[in-house]
Amino acid sequence: MHDDRNITEHRLRRVLTERIKPAVHTHPVPLTVARWEAPDEPVPVSEALAARYEPCATGDAWGPAWGTTWFKVTGSVPAEWAGRTVEAVLDLGFDRMMPGFQCEGLVHRADGGEIKALNPYNDWVRVADRAEGGEPIDWYVEAASNPVLVHHSPTYEGDKRTSGDRPLYRLARMDLAVFETEVWELVQDLEVLQGLMTELGTDDARRYEILRAVDAALDAVDLGDVPGTAAAARAEVAGVLAAPARASAHRISAVGHAHIDSAWLWPLRETVRKVSRTSSNMVALMDEHPEFVFAMSQAQQYDWIKTHRPELFERVKKKVADGQFVPVGGMWVESDTNMVGGEAMARQFLYGKKFFLDEFGIETHNVWLPDSFGYTAAMPQIVRLSGSRWFLTQKICWSQVNEFPHHTFWWEGIDGTRVFTHFPPVDTYNSDLGGAQLAHAARNYREKGRGSRSLVPFGWGDGGGGPTREQLARARRQRDLEGSPRVGIERPDAFFEKAHAEYEDAPVWAGELYLELHRGTYTSQAKTKQGNRHSESLLREAELWAATAAVRVPGFGYPYEDLERIWKTVLLHQFHDILPGSSIAWVHREARATYAAVREELQRITLTAQQALAGEGGEELVFNCAPHARRGVPAGGAGRPAAERGQQPVTVEERHGGGHVLANGRLLVEIDGRGLIVSAYDLEARRETIAPGAAANLLQIHPDFPNMWDAWDIDAFYRNKVTDLVEQDSLEVTESGPSSVTVRAVRSFGSSSVVQSVTLRAGAKTVDLVTEVDWHETEKFLKAAFPLDVKADRTASETQFGHVYRATHTNTSWEAAKFEICAHRWIHAEEPGWGVALLNESTYGHDVTRDVRPDGGQTTTIRLSLLRAPRYPDPETDHGRHTLRFSLAPGATLGDAVREGHALNLPERVVPGAGPVAPLVAVDDDAVVVEAVKLAEDRSGDVIVRLYESRGGRATATLAPAFPITAATESDLLERPMEGTAVGAPARDGRIALTLRPFQILTVRLHRA
C-alpha cells in the first residue's frame, strides 16, 4: 500500500481547524453591548450594576493596563431556535495561546449573581439546553484588562503606577448562537484520535487503523453542511474509539487542577478575582459532570472567596461536601520552601489545615507543591508532624543538568523521617490531557515494572482557568482506549492510596530536592527577603513576650486575633513568586509597605507585653528573646546584663602599610588600607581565619544576564567575569571606645555607592559587618567574599529546624550544579577541631568554592549573595538603599553558629522596669533550641513550646516551666496530642524530661493548672 499518512494527517489538521471547529456554533446573532469603565481599582458588583453604560460594538478598543471594564450584554433567543441548544459566545479579544495571562471576564446576572468566567478556552455561556425561544439575555461582564507580561522583556506595565493608559484589547465577538452538539462531539473524537495517532510508532498497526477510520470520517463530512453530516462522520470512528487498552497500559489518575499563583505577573488584588473566576467555572462544570473532580490548594485562596464572594463560597462548600471540589495541600499558600523559616513553615500547615478543618471538616493528607523552586530537606518531618502522609511536586523536572531518578519514592529528611512522594512524569501541572502529554507520561515513568500508575494534574493554570469541558471529553474517551494510557478522574488521595499500596518498597531519596534552576531567587528583591526574615523574628518576639505576660500579669490579654492575622499576612508573602522575588514591581512595592506595617504592629505588641512584664521602675532591663543566654540574661527572660570577668577592652592601632588593627583579647583583626579584612586571628586557638594573601569582606560584582528567567536564574557563566571592589573613597575609624571599635570604608562603583563598616566588640568572638548600599546597577550581581584558611570538604547551612551538609567539591554533575545554595542564618565550614561561621541577618543566597594555598593546602571561600539587578519582571529590581548585616565568627563550632545566628537575628531590647523577668520556660541543654513559645490556638490558655535538636546529635534535656502545670503532652503542629516517647511525665516540681533524636522537632503542650 502506498504511504499516504502525511496527506491524511495534514487533511485532518486543516478540516478540523477551518471547517469542523467553526461549525460548533452556528447561526450567530449579535448581542447588544454597552460599557462602563470602572474608575481606578475594581468596584463591588452593586456599584457596577447601578452605573451608567455607554453603547459600544465589537471591534472597539477597550481596557488600559490593570483596568476594569464592565460590559452590559442584552438580547433574546430567536423564536425559530426553539428546541435547539443555545449558547452565547463572548470573546473579549482573547489570544488563544495565553490562557491566564491576559484579559479575563466574569459574567453576572442582573441581580449580581455569578454565572461563569470567560477566558480564551472558555468563551461561552450556556443559555438553554432546549430553548423555548424568546429567553432574555441581561448580563454584566466584569472584564479585567490585565497586560500580557509573559514575553520576558523589560516592561513598566508591571505596576499600575508606571503602566500606560492605551487600550490593550479589542472586543472580538458578542453573539448568540446555536450550539451544535454533534459537531462538538466530533471535534472531541477527532482531536483525541489525532493526539493518539501521532504518538504511535509508524510501524504500529494501531496507528494505521486510526488513520483509515479518520480518513473515512473526513469523507463522511460534507464541508458545506458539517452539522448535518457530523453524526455520520462520528459513526466512522466509533469502532477505533471503542477498542480497549491493553492490560499492561499505564494508569493515569487525572486530577482537575488550576494552578493559580497567588501573585506573579499580577498583583494580589487580581488573584482574588482570578480565584473567583476559576472557581465559578469549576462548580458550574461539576453541575454538568458529576464525575469531575477538581483539586485546589492554598487555604488563603478559599479564604478570599469566603471574604469577597460569599455566594460562590457556599457553592464551593457544597461541592466540597459532595467530594468534587477537593482541598489539597494543607498549607496557607504554596510557599517557597528554601527560605521560609522553620516556625513559619509550621504555621503554613497550622493555619492551612485548620482552615480546611474549620470550614469543611476535612483533614488534608497530601502536600501539594508542584511549582515551588526546590524543597528543603527539613520538609519530610514537617509534613508528617502536620498529620500529612504524602507529598507531590512537579518542578524538579525543570532541572537543567541532572534528571531526577524517580517518580514515586520515599523522601527522607535531615532527621530520618520519610514521606511517600510522587513526581508526576507528565512533566507539567497544567496538562490538557492530550495524546502527546499522556504518551510522554507513560514513556517517561521511571518505575516501570514496579509501579503502574501516575498522577496528572489537568487544567489551564498559573493564571488560573482550570479544566474545560473539552478536557473532560478527552478523559472520557481515553478511559479505556487501545494505544493510550488508561485515564481515570479521581481524587489525589485515591491515587496515593493505590500508588502506596502497589509500591510500598519504593526507593529512597535522602536530603533536599535541589532545583537546578531558579537559583537567583535566593537573592532577587532583597527588601522582600529582609521583610520576611524580620517579620519571622518579630513574630517570635511578640508571641514569647505576650504569652509570658498572659501567664504572669493578671488581666493581660493575649492578642490571638492580631497575631493570627499578622501570621497569615506573612505566610501569604511567602508564596513562591513573592518571597523568591519573581513577581512584578507592583507586588514587591506592596510587599515593602506591608512588611513596614507588620513591623510597626509587632513592635507595639512586643513593647506592650514587655512593659507589662517589667512593671513600673527606672531600672534598664535587657529583654533576651534568643534561645540562648547572653551577657548573663537568660533565654526568654529579662534583666541587667552581667559584666564579664576578665573582659578586655577593644583597642585600635594604625597598621603598618595602611589601615587599622583591632583587638579585644580574643580576636586580632587587621583591616588594610583598602578597608578589607586581611587577618582575623583567633588568639585562643592561635589560628588565622583568612586565607593567605587574600582579603575578606571583599565586595565583588559580576555581569548577570541569564539565558532566560531573569529574576529567577543565575547561570554558572556569570563567574567568568568578576570585578573586585577594592578602591575606597575614604577609610576612617568612626567609633572608638573600650566596648567597641568601628572602621568604615566608603566606595563608589558604576552608578552606585557603598559604605562598609567593620566592628569589633569587647568580649566578642565575632566581627560584625554592616554593608549599606545605594544600588543603581542593571544586570549586575553583588557578592561579599570570605576566603577562609579552612580545608572543608563540606559546609553546613542552616535550614528549618537544623542544617544540611553540602559538598564543596564538584566531583559529579550533581555537586557542580549546586553552584548557588540557600542558607538561613548561618553557613559553617570546619576542619577537625576548628571552624568558621558566616552569619547573616537577611541574606539567603551563598556560594562555596575551594582554592589552593601557595603551599598546596586547600582553602574554602564562602560568598554571600547580596543584591541582583534583573530587568524582568521588575525592571528596577533592588534599586535603592539597602542595609545588610552579617558577621564573621572565627573558631566557631556548630553550636556557636546556631547561638550567634539567633543572636544576630534577635537583638536585645531595653525597657525600663522594676526588676528581672524570669523565663516562662527554660531548657538546660544549649543543643536543644526553643523555636516558639505561644498560647494554644484553642484559647484554652495552655502554653505551646516548640523545640528542636540543633546540632545533628542525640540530646536529653529538661524543660522547666515557671508556672504550675497539670500535664505535658507531645503534640503535632496543629497542637493535637500525638503518641510519642520524647516527653516524660512532669516531675513534682513541674520539670519535664525530654529525649530528642538528631534534628527532631518536638511540640510540647503544657496544660496550665
Solvent accessible surface area in square Angstrom, and as a share of the most:
residue,aa,sasa,rsa
1,M,206,0.92
2,H,169,0.76
3,D,106,0.55
4,D,46,0.24
5,R,42,0.15
6,N,99,0.51
7,I,128,0.65
8,T,5,0.03
9,E,13,0.06
10,H,108,0.48
11,R,78,0.28
12,L,0,0.00
13,R,116,0.42
14,R,144,0.52
15,V,18,0.10
16,L,6,0.03
17,T,89,0.52
18,E,74,0.33
19,R,110,0.40
20,I,0,0.00
21,K,89,0.38
22,P,80,0.50
23,A,13,0.10
24,V,15,0.09
25,H,34,0.15
26,T,23,0.13
27,H,110,0.49
28,P,74,0.47
29,V,54,0.31
30,P,109,0.68
31,L,15,0.08
32,T,94,0.55
33,V,9,0.05
34,A,19,0.15
35,R,46,0.17
36,W,46,0.16
37,E,74,0.33
38,A,11,0.08
39,P,82,0.51
40,D,103,0.53
41,E,60,0.27
42,P,41,0.26
43,V,21,0.12
44,P,89,0.56
45,V,27,0.16
46,S,80,0.52
47,E,82,0.37
48,A,0,0.00
49,L,45,0.22
50,A,90,0.69
51,A,24,0.18
52,R,204,0.74
53,Y,37,0.14
54,E,96,0.43
55,P,117,0.74
56,C,20,0.12
57,A,55,0.43
58,T,70,0.41
59,G,38,0.37
60,D,51,0.26
61,A,32,0.25
62,W,1,0.00
63,G,1,0.01
64,P,45,0.28
65,A,9,0.07
66,W,1,0.00
67,G,12,0.11
68,T,2,0.01
69,T,0,0.00
70,W,0,0.00
71,F,1,0.00
72,K,66,0.28
73,V,0,0.00
74,T,40,0.23
75,G,31,0.30
76,S,62,0.40
77,V,2,0.01
78,P,26,0.16
79,A,78,0.61
80,E,139,0.62
81,W,14,0.05
82,A,56,0.44
83,G,32,0.30
84,R,92,0.33
85,T,23,0.13
86,V,0,0.00
87,E,0,0.00
88,A,0,0.00
89,V,6,0.04
90,L,0,0.00
91,D,16,0.08
92,L,0,0.00
93,G,23,0.22
94,F,20,0.08
95,D,63,0.33
96,R,95,0.35
97,M,158,0.71
98,M,30,0.13
99,P,15,0.09
100,G,2,0.02
101,F,34,0.14
102,Q,1,0.00
103,C,0,0.00
104,E,11,0.05
105,G,0,0.00
106,L,2,0.01
107,V,0,0.00
108,H,0,0.00
109,R,96,0.35
110,A,51,0.39
111,D,110,0.57
112,G,18,0.17
113,G,4,0.04
114,E,12,0.05
115,I,39,0.20
116,K,13,0.05
117,A,3,0.02
118,L,1,0.00
119,N,12,0.06
120,P,1,0.01
121,Y,76,0.29
122,N,8,0.04
123,D,19,0.10
124,W,36,0.13
125,V,1,0.01
126,R,85,0.31
127,V,34,0.20
128,A,16,0.13
129,D,84,0.44
130,R,182,0.66
131,A,4,0.03
132,E,147,0.66
133,G,22,0.21
134,G,47,0.45
135,E,42,0.19
136,P,111,0.70
137,I,5,0.03
138,D,60,0.31
139,W,23,0.08
140,Y,19,0.07
141,V,0,0.00
142,E,4,0.02
143,A,0,0.00
144,A,0,0.00
145,S,0,0.00
146,N,7,0.03
147,P,5,0.03
148,V,45,0.26
149,L,9,0.04
150,V,35,0.20
151,H,127,0.57
152,H,51,0.23
153,S,57,0.37
154,P,57,0.36
155,T,33,0.19
156,Y,106,0.40
157,E,32,0.14
158,G,1,0.01
159,D,10,0.05
160,K,57,0.24
161,R,181,0.66
162,T,74,0.43
163,S,24,0.15
164,G,40,0.39
165,D,126,0.65
166,R,146,0.53
167,P,70,0.44
168,L,43,0.21
169,Y,21,0.08
170,R,151,0.55
171,L,2,0.01
172,A,56,0.43
173,R,76,0.28
174,M,1,0.00
175,D,19,0.10
176,L,1,0.01
177,A,0,0.00
178,V,1,0.01
179,F,10,0.04
180,E,19,0.09
181,T,67,0.39
182,E,65,0.29
183,V,1,0.00
184,W,21,0.08
185,E,37,0.16
186,L,0,0.00
187,V,8,0.05
188,Q,1,0.01
189,D,2,0.01
190,L,0,0.00
191,E,35,0.16
192,V,4,0.03
193,L,0,0.00
194,Q,41,0.18
195,G,17,0.16
196,L,8,0.04
197,M,1,0.00
198,T,62,0.36
199,E,53,0.24
200,L,23,0.11
201,G,38,0.36
202,T,74,0.43
203,D,138,0.72
204,D,52,0.27
205,A,72,0.56
206,R,11,0.04
207,R,16,0.06
208,Y,64,0.24
209,E,87,0.39
210,I,0,0.00
211,L,0,0.00
212,R,77,0.28
213,A,13,0.10
214,V,0,0.00
215,D,35,0.18
216,A,35,0.27
217,A,0,0.00
218,L,5,0.03
219,D,100,0.52
220,A,29,0.23
221,V,11,0.06
222,D,72,0.37
223,L,87,0.43
224,G,76,0.73
225,D,66,0.34
226,V,6,0.03
227,P,49,0.31
228,G,55,0.53
229,T,29,0.17
230,A,0,0.00
231,A,59,0.46
232,A,54,0.42
233,A,0,0.00
234,R,64,0.23
235,A,72,0.56
236,E,80,0.36
237,V,0,0.00
238,A,56,0.43
239,G,55,0.53
240,V,20,0.12
241,L,32,0.16
242,A,78,0.60
243,A,22,0.17
244,P,88,0.55
245,A,8,0.06
246,R,155,0.57
247,A,95,0.74
248,S,91,0.59
249,A,6,0.05
250,H,21,0.09
251,R,94,0.34
252,I,5,0.02
253,S,2,0.02
254,A,0,0.00
255,V,0,0.00
256,G,0,0.00
257,H,3,0.02
258,A,4,0.03
259,H,1,0.00
260,I,3,0.02
261,D,1,0.01
262,S,0,0.00
263,A,0,0.00
264,W,28,0.10
265,L,6,0.03
266,W,5,0.02
267,P,0,0.00
268,L,28,0.14
269,R,44,0.16
270,E,0,0.00
271,T,0,0.00
272,V,21,0.12
273,R,15,0.05
274,K,2,0.01
275,V,0,0.00
276,S,1,0.01
277,R,6,0.02
278,T,4,0.02
279,S,0,0.00
280,S,0,0.00
281,N,6,0.03
282,M,1,0.00
283,V,1,0.01
284,A,28,0.22
285,L,16,0.08
286,M,3,0.01
287,D,90,0.47
288,E,119,0.54
289,H,34,0.15
290,P,109,0.68
291,E,67,0.30
292,F,0,0.00
293,V,15,0.09
294,F,0,0.00
295,A,0,0.00
296,M,5,0.02
297,S,5,0.03
298,Q,5,0.02
299,A,0,0.00
300,Q,13,0.06
301,Q,2,0.01
302,Y,0,0.00
303,D,38,0.20
304,W,26,0.09
305,I,0,0.00
306,K,83,0.35
307,T,90,0.52
308,H,101,0.45
309,R,35,0.13
310,P,87,0.54
311,E,87,0.39
312,L,1,0.01
313,F,6,0.03
314,E,108,0.48
315,R,67,0.25
316,V,0,0.00
317,K,64,0.27
318,K,123,0.52
319,K,20,0.09
320,V,8,0.05
321,A,90,0.69
322,D,79,0.41
323,G,21,0.20
324,Q,19,0.08
325,F,0,0.00
326,V,8,0.05
327,P,5,0.03
328,V,0,0.00
329,G,2,0.02
330,G,0,0.00
331,M,5,0.02
332,W,2,0.01
333,V,0,0.00
334,E,3,0.02
335,S,0,0.00
336,D,1,0.01
337,T,0,0.00
338,N,15,0.08
339,M,1,0.00
340,V,0,0.00
341,G,10,0.10
342,G,6,0.06
343,E,17,0.07
344,A,1,0.01
345,M,0,0.00
346,A,0,0.00
347,R,0,0.00
348,Q,0,0.00
349,F,0,0.00
350,L,3,0.01
351,Y,6,0.02
352,G,0,0.00
353,K,1,0.00
354,K,60,0.25
355,F,18,0.07
356,F,0,0.00
357,L,56,0.28
358,D,96,0.50
359,E,36,0.16
360,F,32,0.13
361,G,61,0.59
362,I,41,0.21
363,E,47,0.21
364,T,5,0.03
365,H,59,0.27
366,N,4,0.02
367,V,0,0.00
368,W,1,0.01
369,L,0,0.00
370,P,0,0.00
371,D,7,0.03
372,S,0,0.00
373,F,6,0.03
374,G,2,0.02
375,Y,1,0.00
376,T,6,0.03
377,A,2,0.02
378,A,2,0.02
379,M,0,0.00
380,P,0,0.00
381,Q,5,0.02
382,I,1,0.00
383,V,0,0.00
384,R,112,0.41
385,L,23,0.12
386,S,0,0.00
387,G,28,0.27
388,S,1,0.01
389,R,94,0.34
390,W,2,0.01
391,F,0,0.00
392,L,0,0.00
393,T,1,0.01
394,Q,1,0.00
395,K,7,0.03
396,I,8,0.04
397,C,42,0.25
398,W,85,0.30
399,S,23,0.15
400,Q,91,0.41
401,V,88,0.51
402,N,17,0.09
403,E,130,0.58
404,F,13,0.06
405,P,56,0.35
406,H,31,0.14
407,H,0,0.00
408,T,3,0.01
409,F,1,0.00
410,W,43,0.15
411,W,0,0.00
412,E,37,0.17
413,G,7,0.06
414,I,37,0.19
415,D,16,0.08
416,G,40,0.39
417,T,24,0.14
418,R,108,0.40
419,V,0,0.00
420,F,1,0.00
421,T,0,0.00
422,H,0,0.00
423,F,6,0.02
424,P,0,0.00
425,P,0,0.00
426,V,5,0.03
427,D,46,0.24
428,T,31,0.18
429,Y,16,0.06
430,N,32,0.16
431,S,0,0.00
432,D,39,0.20
433,L,0,0.00
434,G,17,0.17
435,G,10,0.09
436,A,57,0.44
437,Q,52,0.23
438,L,1,0.01
439,A,17,0.13
440,H,64,0.29
441,A,0,0.00
442,A,24,0.19
443,R,140,0.51
444,N,31,0.16
445,Y,6,0.02
446,R,84,0.31
447,E,9,0.04
448,K,119,0.50
449,G,80,0.77
450,R,132,0.48
451,G,7,0.06
452,S,43,0.28
453,R,41,0.15
454,S,0,0.00
455,L,0,0.00
456,V,0,0.00
457,P,0,0.00
458,F,0,0.00
459,G,0,0.00
460,W,57,0.20
461,G,6,0.06
462,D,22,0.11
463,G,0,0.00
464,G,2,0.02
465,G,9,0.08
466,G,0,0.00
467,P,0,0.00
468,T,6,0.04
469,R,20,0.07
470,E,43,0.19
471,Q,3,0.01
472,L,0,0.00
473,A,0,0.00
474,R,42,0.15
475,A,4,0.03
476,R,75,0.27
477,R,35,0.13
478,Q,3,0.01
479,R,133,0.48
480,D,64,0.33
481,L,0,0.00
482,E,61,0.28
483,G,25,0.24
484,S,6,0.04
485,P,11,0.07
486,R,47,0.17
487,V,3,0.02
488,G,31,0.30
489,I,37,0.19
490,E,32,0.15
491,R,87,0.32
492,P,0,0.00
493,D,39,0.20
494,A,34,0.26
495,F,0,0.00
496,F,0,0.00
497,E,83,0.37
498,K,86,0.37
499,A,3,0.02
500,H,38,0.17
501,A,86,0.67
502,E,65,0.29
503,Y,14,0.05
504,E,118,0.53
505,D,96,0.50
506,A,6,0.04
507,P,42,0.26
508,V,60,0.34
509,W,57,0.20
510,A,69,0.53
511,G,19,0.19
512,E,19,0.09
513,L,3,0.01
514,Y,26,0.10
515,L,3,0.01
516,E,5,0.02
517,L,15,0.07
518,H,4,0.02
519,R,3,0.01
520,G,1,0.01
521,T,1,0.01
522,Y,9,0.04
523,T,5,0.03
524,S,0,0.00
525,Q,5,0.02
526,A,9,0.07
527,K,74,0.31
528,T,1,0.01
529,K,4,0.02
530,Q,30,0.14
531,G,10,0.09
532,N,0,0.00
533,R,10,0.04
534,H,37,0.16
535,S,3,0.02
536,E,27,0.12
537,S,15,0.10
538,L,6,0.03
539,L,0,0.00
540,R,34,0.12
541,E,3,0.01
542,A,0,0.00
543,E,5,0.02
544,L,13,0.07
545,W,0,0.00
546,A,0,0.00
547,A,0,0.00
548,T,0,0.00
549,A,0,0.00
550,A,19,0.15
551,V,29,0.17
552,R,75,0.27
553,V,40,0.23
554,P,129,0.81
555,G,88,0.85
556,F,39,0.16
557,G,58,0.56
558,Y,22,0.09
559,P,26,0.17
560,Y,39,0.15
561,E,116,0.52
562,D,48,0.25
563,L,6,0.03
564,E,33,0.15
565,R,115,0.42
566,I,3,0.01
567,W,4,0.01
568,K,45,0.19
569,T,38,0.22
570,V,1,0.00
571,L,0,0.00
572,L,17,0.09
573,H,7,0.03
574,Q,0,0.00
575,F,0,0.00
576,H,0,0.00
577,D,4,0.02
578,I,0,0.00
579,L,0,0.00
580,P,0,0.00
581,G,1,0.01
582,S,0,0.00
583,S,0,0.00
584,I,1,0.00
585,A,21,0.16
586,W,10,0.04
587,V,3,0.02
588,H,0,0.00
589,R,52,0.19
590,E,57,0.26
591,A,0,0.00
592,R,98,0.36
593,A,66,0.51
594,T,36,0.21
595,Y,13,0.05
596,A,60,0.46
597,A,61,0.47
598,V,9,0.05
599,R,88,0.32
600,E,127,0.57
601,E,37,0.16
602,L,0,0.00
603,Q,65,0.29
604,R,128,0.47
605,I,9,0.05
606,T,3,0.01
607,L,81,0.40
608,T,67,0.39
609,A,0,0.00
610,Q,3,0.01
611,Q,98,0.44
612,A,35,0.27
613,L,25,0.13
614,A,3,0.02
615,G,36,0.35
616,E,167,0.75
617,G,41,0.40
618,G,72,0.70
619,E,53,0.24
620,E,118,0.53
621,L,0,0.00
622,V,7,0.04
623,F,2,0.01
624,N,0,0.00
625,C,3,0.01
626,A,3,0.03
627,P,16,0.10
628,H,8,0.04
629,A,61,0.47
630,R,42,0.15
631,R,116,0.42
632,G,57,0.55
633,V,1,0.01
634,P,55,0.35
635,A,31,0.24
636,G,9,0.09
637,G,0,0.00
638,A,2,0.02
639,G,7,0.06
640,R,170,0.62
641,P,48,0.30
642,A,61,0.47
643,A,100,0.77
644,E,94,0.42
645,R,243,0.89
646,G,76,0.73
647,Q,79,0.35
648,Q,100,0.45
649,P,76,0.48
650,V,9,0.05
651,T,68,0.40
652,V,45,0.26
653,E,114,0.51
654,E,138,0.62
655,R,62,0.23
656,H,184,0.82
657,G,75,0.72
658,G,30,0.29
659,G,8,0.08
660,H,18,0.08
661,V,29,0.17
662,L,0,0.00
663,A,21,0.16
664,N,2,0.01
665,G,29,0.27
666,R,82,0.30
667,L,0,0.00
668,L,59,0.29
669,V,0,0.00
670,E,48,0.22
671,I,1,0.00
672,D,11,0.06
673,G,28,0.27
674,R,99,0.36
675,G,2,0.02
676,L,1,0.00
677,I,0,0.00
678,V,36,0.21
679,S,15,0.10
680,A,0,0.00
681,Y,65,0.25
682,D,1,0.01
683,L,64,0.32
684,E,103,0.46
685,A,47,0.36
686,R,191,0.70
687,R,64,0.23
688,E,51,0.23
689,T,0,0.00
690,I,3,0.01
691,A,8,0.06
692,P,58,0.36
693,G,98,0.94
694,A,28,0.22
695,A,10,0.07
696,A,0,0.00
697,N,2,0.01
698,L,19,0.09
699,L,0,0.00
700,Q,25,0.11
701,I,18,0.09
702,H,5,0.02
703,P,55,0.34
704,D,3,0.02
705,F,135,0.56
706,P,7,0.04
707,N,126,0.65
708,M,100,0.45
709,W,41,0.14
710,D,14,0.07
711,A,1,0.00
712,W,5,0.02
713,D,6,0.03
714,I,1,0.00
715,D,12,0.06
716,A,52,0.40
717,F,91,0.38
718,Y,5,0.02
719,R,79,0.29
720,N,129,0.66
721,K,139,0.59
722,V,70,0.40
723,T,71,0.41
724,D,64,0.33
725,L,15,0.08
726,V,39,0.23
727,E,140,0.63
728,Q,64,0.28
729,D,91,0.47
730,S,45,0.29
731,L,42,0.21
732,E,73,0.33
733,V,50,0.28
734,T,65,0.38
735,E,82,0.37
736,S,75,0.49
737,G,25,0.24
738,P,98,0.62
739,S,75,0.48
740,S,5,0.03
741,V,1,0.00
742,T,14,0.08
743,V,2,0.01
744,R,84,0.31
745,A,2,0.01
746,V,36,0.20
747,R,1,0.00
748,S,72,0.46
749,F,22,0.09
750,G,78,0.75
751,S,83,0.54
752,S,8,0.05
753,S,43,0.28
754,V,1,0.01
755,V,35,0.20
756,Q,2,0.01
757,S,16,0.10
758,V,3,0.02
759,T,12,0.07
760,L,0,0.00
761,R,114,0.42
762,A,20,0.16
763,G,16,0.15
764,A,22,0.17
765,K,41,0.17
766,T,15,0.08
767,V,0,0.00
768,D,30,0.16
769,L,2,0.01
770,V,39,0.22
771,T,0,0.00
772,E,76,0.34
773,V,3,0.01
774,D,30,0.15
775,W,0,0.00
776,H,78,0.35
777,E,16,0.07
778,T,63,0.37
779,E,46,0.21
780,K,71,0.30
781,F,0,0.00
782,L,0,0.00
783,K,0,0.00
784,A,0,0.00
785,A,3,0.02
786,F,0,0.00
787,P,17,0.11
788,L,1,0.01
789,D,23,0.12
790,V,0,0.00
791,K,106,0.45
792,A,0,0.00
793,D,77,0.40
794,R,129,0.47
795,T,2,0.01
796,A,2,0.01
797,S,0,0.00
798,E,5,0.02
799,T,12,0.07
800,Q,2,0.01
801,F,6,0.03
802,G,3,0.03
803,H,3,0.01
804,V,17,0.10
805,Y,88,0.34
806,R,22,0.08
807,A,44,0.34
808,T,9,0.05
809,H,49,0.22
810,T,94,0.55
811,N,119,0.61
812,T,65,0.38
813,S,52,0.34
814,W,94,0.33
815,E,49,0.22
816,A,44,0.34
817,A,5,0.04
818,K,64,0.27
819,F,25,0.11
820,E,0,0.00
821,I,8,0.04
822,C,10,0.06
823,A,0,0.00
824,H,11,0.05
825,R,42,0.15
826,W,1,0.00
827,I,0,0.00
828,H,4,0.02
829,A,1,0.00
830,E,75,0.34
831,E,41,0.19
832,P,137,0.86
833,G,84,0.81
834,W,18,0.06
835,G,2,0.02
836,V,0,0.00
837,A,0,0.00
838,L,1,0.01
839,L,2,0.01
840,N,0,0.00
841,E,21,0.09
842,S,7,0.05
843,T,10,0.06
844,Y,2,0.01
845,G,0,0.00
846,H,0,0.00
847,D,2,0.01
848,V,25,0.14
849,T,43,0.25
850,R,92,0.34
851,D,70,0.36
852,V,115,0.66
853,R,66,0.24
854,P,126,0.79
855,D,101,0.53
856,G,53,0.51
857,G,29,0.28
858,Q,26,0.11
859,T,6,0.03
860,T,0,0.00
861,T,16,0.10
862,I,1,0.00
863,R,19,0.07
864,L,0,0.00
865,S,2,0.01
866,L,4,0.02
867,L,0,0.00
868,R,0,0.00
869,A,3,0.02
870,P,3,0.02
871,R,85,0.31
872,Y,2,0.01
873,P,2,0.01
874,D,12,0.06
875,P,13,0.08
876,E,87,0.39
877,T,1,0.00
878,D,10,0.05
879,H,61,0.27
880,G,18,0.17
881,R,176,0.64
882,H,8,0.04
883,T,45,0.26
884,L,6,0.03
885,R,101,0.37
886,F,1,0.00
887,S,3,0.02
888,L,0,0.00
889,A,3,0.02
890,P,0,0.00
891,G,19,0.19
892,A,4,0.03
893,T,75,0.44
894,L,29,0.14
895,G,8,0.08
896,D,32,0.17
897,A,0,0.00
898,V,5,0.03
899,R,80,0.29
900,E,43,0.19
901,G,0,0.00
902,H,0,0.00
903,A,25,0.19
904,L,41,0.20
905,N,9,0.05
906,L,2,0.01
907,P,71,0.44
908,E,52,0.23
909,R,62,0.23
910,V,85,0.49
911,V,4,0.03
912,P,83,0.52
913,G,0,0.00
914,A,67,0.52
915,G,15,0.14
916,P,107,0.68
917,V,10,0.06
918,A,58,0.45
919,P,22,0.14
920,L,1,0.01
921,V,12,0.07
922,A,47,0.36
923,V,33,0.19
924,D,101,0.53
925,D,39,0.20
926,D,78,0.41
927,A,11,0.08
928,V,4,0.02
929,V,0,0.00
930,V,21,0.12
931,E,15,0.07
932,A,4,0.03
933,V,7,0.04
934,K,2,0.01
935,L,7,0.04
936,A,0,0.00
937,E,21,0.10
938,D,86,0.45
939,R,103,0.38
940,S,66,0.43
941,G,14,0.14
942,D,16,0.08
943,V,0,0.00
944,I,1,0.00
945,V,0,0.00
946,R,0,0.00
947,L,0,0.00
948,Y,4,0.02
949,E,2,0.01
950,S,2,0.01
951,R,98,0.36
952,G,32,0.31
953,G,28,0.27
954,R,195,0.71
955,A,6,0.05
956,T,102,0.59
957,A,8,0.06
958,T,34,0.20
959,L,0,0.00
960,A,18,0.14
961,P,15,0.09
962,A,53,0.41
963,F,21,0.09
964,P,99,0.62
965,I,26,0.13
966,T,97,0.56
967,A,40,0.31
968,A,18,0.14
969,T,33,0.19
970,E,19,0.09
971,S,2,0.01
972,D,15,0.08
973,L,2,0.01
974,L,20,0.10
975,E,9,0.04
976,R,78,0.29
977,P,106,0.67
978,M,68,0.30
979,E,170,0.76
980,G,48,0.46
981,T,135,0.78
982,A,7,0.06
983,V,26,0.15
984,G,27,0.26
985,A,91,0.71
986,P,43,0.27
987,A,58,0.45
988,R,254,0.93
989,D,94,0.49
990,G,13,0.12
991,R,121,0.44
992,I,0,0.00
993,A,66,0.51
994,L,2,0.01
995,T,80,0.47
996,L,2,0.01
997,R,84,0.31
998,P,36,0.22
999,F,17,0.07
1000,Q,17,0.08
1001,I,5,0.03
1002,L,1,0.00
1003,T,4,0.03
1004,V,0,0.00
1005,R,22,0.08
1006,L,0,0.00
1007,H,52,0.23
1008,R,84,0.31
1009,A,89,0.69
